[in-house]
Amino acid sequence: MYLLIIILHKEEFLDDVLSALIELGVDEASILDSQSLGSALAYQVPIFSGLRFQMNGGRPYSKTIMGISDDPNIGKDLVSILKDSDIDIKAPGVGRLIVIDVKETYGSAEDIDVDNI
């Protein structure tokens, strides 16, 4: 089992990334609003406001998508599908994709009662 983490800086690609995940069978994923440490420091801590100049117009917020897959090639397959949609996740400022080998998980999506949230 593998944990797929996508940190997507260009939110305009979110729909394409989600479609690619569904195509690869990753239908249980979580999407989080996120912010890099450098961005948080530059915009929220006055002493580090000089870091804004180092961000080179970077976006302060991003989306972090996490999902589970049994496919050991999930990262490579996702990169390939995204390239077919003219999205190069490896290009500067687009995002980052991380695949981690998971030894154990507990619980499942079926355990969550969305009616009571």
Secondary structure, 3 states (H helix, E strand, C coil): CEEEEEEECCHHHHHHHHHHHHHCCCCCEEEEEECCHHHHHHHHCHHHHHHHHHHCCCCCCEEEEEEEECCCCHHHHHHHHHHHCCCCCCCCCCEEEEEEECCCCCCCHHHCCHHHC
